């Protein structure tokens, strides 16, 4: 990337700006206590996220309601471990998960990064799949309006398009008067975030917190891969050829 180019940087929310595993872990403990101590909770989280991504388009098209989707994703994660979880228990878990999401927060590392980008007049924004009300609930809980201008926050339900469709990225280009080669997208989900951004001819940074492998049949590849918030901070500073300390305090 040329250091002379002025890039706009857009972020995903879930498992990108904040670590989504923590509220999942808390909800799991609240719901099941010590009942499933033998299970790896992070494995369940990763699998449930994959199931959620798989059926998201069905929800968007009205082929599955949200309650069924919530029950499906955690239920399938338990099935992967050979356990049948009744739908009623799946929905109790979901209610607890939503309660735990009230306590989500940004790490100091991400706060430092967003503050630095804002102070250096880097245009930043958000592109997130999900229902408008729920995603804005997270935005407000995380205090993201401190750094992100509301006009640069794009939620799929509001826009009418969702990732990985290139249409949502093209919509953002039109709204921000930017071209595809001036935009960078940062997200954690390969099939949704990386594929969506690359199909729209955006630069892509895959924030691979969970250390996944690039799918064998992947047609596109991210421009960069980072596995931690510190790596992400250092990469963005390298792109802008800026020297700054982002050590967490």
Secondary structure, 3 states (H helix, E strand, C coil): CCCCCCCEEEECCECCCECCHHHHHHHHHHHHCCCCCCCCHHHHHHHHHHHHHHHHHHHHCCCCCHHHHHHHHHHHHHHHCCCCCCHHHHHHHHHHHHHHHHHCCCCHHHHHHHHHHHHCCCCEEEEECCCHHHHHHHHHHHCHHHCCCHHHEEEHHHHCCCCCCHHHHHHHHHHHCCCHHHEEEEECCHHHHHHHHHHCCCEEEEECCCCCCCCCCCCCCCCEEECCHHHHHHHHHHHCCCCCCCCCC
